[in-house]
Amino acid sequence: MATATPTPANVAARITSQLSRPTTPRPTAPLPPAAVEALSRLERALLPAAVVVAVTRYEVASERTAELSHLMDARDLTRSEFNALFDAQTVMAGARRDLAEAGLLHLIEVQS
């Protein structure tokens, strides 16, 4: 099954769903579904742009690495394929570093 190409909008939506929520009880009644959706849209809009950019860059580069990975077994990468693979892995490393500094590695790492 093919996955959609990451965009800032769908990455922001996924990030928002993964951010930790407060666990203390609140003395309010449950919000109606329309209010919950409006609050979710607001939270996504207020995410730090650097976080959305870092996750998007990581996911796009990860997809590019996956596209090129079938060539790695052949051990006969062309110069441009090698450069593309190297560039994608460099972008992934930079985005991972940015997310590590923000304490948000859980947004790109597989949960066990």
C-alpha positions as CSV (number, residue, x, y, z in Angstrom):
1,M,0.0,0.0,0.0
2,A,1.5,3.3,-1.1
3,T,1.7,6.1,1.5
4,A,1.1,9.7,0.8
5,T,4.0,12.0,0.3
6,P,4.5,13.9,3.6
7,T,3.4,17.5,3.5
8,P,3.6,20.1,6.3
9,A,-0.2,19.8,6.8
10,N,-0.4,16.0,7.3
11,V,2.8,16.0,9.3
12,A,1.5,18.6,11.6
13,A,-1.7,16.6,12.1
14,R,0.3,13.5,12.9
15,I,2.6,15.4,15.2
16,T,-0.3,16.9,17.1
17,S,-1.8,13.5,17.7
18,Q,1.5,12.2,19.1
19,L,2.3,15.1,21.5
20,S,1.8,14.2,25.1
21,R,-1.4,15.4,26.6
22,P,-1.9,16.5,30.3
23,T,-3.1,13.7,32.5
24,T,-4.6,15.8,35.2
25,P,-8.4,15.8,35.3
26,R,-10.1,18.9,34.2
27,P,-13.2,20.2,35.9
28,T,-15.0,20.8,32.6
29,A,-17.6,18.9,30.7
30,P,-16.5,17.1,27.5
31,L,-16.3,19.3,24.5
32,P,-18.7,18.7,21.6
33,P,-17.1,17.1,18.5
34,A,-17.0,20.4,16.5
35,A,-15.2,22.1,19.3
36,V,-12.7,19.2,19.6
37,E,-12.0,19.5,15.9
38,A,-11.6,23.3,16.1
39,L,-9.2,22.9,19.0
40,S,-7.2,20.3,17.1
41,R,-6.9,22.6,14.0
42,L,-5.7,25.4,16.3
43,E,-3.1,23.2,17.9
44,R,-1.7,22.2,14.5
45,A,-1.6,25.8,13.5
46,L,0.4,26.7,16.6
47,L,3.1,24.0,16.2
48,P,6.6,25.4,15.9
49,A,7.3,25.6,12.2
50,A,10.8,24.2,12.8
51,V,9.3,21.0,14.2
52,V,7.0,20.5,11.2
53,V,9.8,21.3,8.8
54,A,12.2,18.8,10.5
55,V,9.7,16.0,10.5
56,T,8.7,16.7,6.9
57,R,12.3,16.8,5.7
58,Y,13.1,13.6,7.6
59,E,10.1,11.7,6.1
60,V,10.8,12.9,2.5
61,A,14.4,12.0,2.8
62,S,13.5,8.7,4.3
63,E,11.3,7.9,1.3
64,R,14.1,8.8,-1.1
65,T,16.5,6.6,0.8
66,A,13.9,3.7,0.5
67,E,13.6,4.4,-3.2
68,L,17.4,4.1,-3.6
69,S,17.9,1.2,-1.2
70,H,17.2,-1.5,-3.7
71,L,20.3,-0.3,-5.6
72,M,22.6,-0.6,-2.6
73,D,22.6,-4.5,-2.9
74,A,23.8,-4.3,-6.5
75,R,27.0,-2.4,-5.4
76,D,27.0,-0.6,-8.7
77,L,25.5,2.8,-7.8
78,T,26.1,5.5,-10.3
79,R,27.7,8.6,-9.1
80,S,24.4,10.5,-9.2
81,E,22.6,7.7,-7.3
82,F,25.3,7.6,-4.7
83,N,25.1,11.4,-4.3
84,A,21.3,11.3,-4.0
85,L,21.5,8.6,-1.3
86,F,24.2,10.5,0.6
87,D,22.2,13.7,0.4
88,A,19.0,12.0,1.6
89,Q,20.9,10.5,4.5
90,T,22.5,13.8,5.4
91,V,19.1,15.5,5.4
92,M,17.7,12.7,7.7
93,A,20.7,13.1,10.1
94,G,20.2,16.9,10.3
95,A,16.4,16.6,10.9
96,R,17.0,13.9,13.5
97,R,19.5,16.2,15.2
98,D,17.1,19.1,15.2
99,L,14.3,16.9,16.7
100,A,16.7,15.4,19.3
101,E,17.6,19.0,20.4
102,A,13.9,19.7,20.8
103,G,13.3,16.5,22.7
104,L,10.9,15.3,20.0
105,L,12.6,12.1,18.6
106,H,9.4,10.2,19.3
107,L,7.8,11.9,16.3
108,I,10.1,10.0,13.8
109,E,11.2,6.9,15.7
110,V,9.2,3.7,15.7
111,Q,7.4,3.2,19.0
112,S,8.1,-0.2,20.6
